[in-house]
């Protein structure tokens, strides 16, 4: 199969590629030079509800067995590894934008019920639910 570069000649900025030279320059540099910029770090959302905290992490292309969750000294750590999915069988890669590798995300948490932390994984999204302990939950005080 032959890959051909596509250009929409009718588009107002057709042929304008501000990053073309940078991309060509990148192809000639050793890959170790850019390792930090190309590392894999799944995006995480942290939210607070009335009775719990919720950590949601996108992990497309991963299985639940690829992810570890640990709690030690009030630090919740999500770690794992996303392995490369393509095999090198005499193929020429023209663009490699997906990220692979090991990751670690840590969150300091206090005032939670550690024994009730729950995690679920569905459609490439990890959800960790962390219940607040009673002393952290807001208390309503009535006025007499």
Buried (B, 14 or more C-beta within 10 A) or exposed (E): EEEEEEEEEEEEEEEEEEEEEEEEEEEEEEEEEEEEEEEBEBEBEBEEEEEBBEBBBEBEEBEEEBBEBEBEEEEBEBBBEBEEEEEEEEEEEEEEEEBBBEBEBEBEBEEBBEEEBEBEBEEEBBBBBBBBEEEEEEEEEEEE
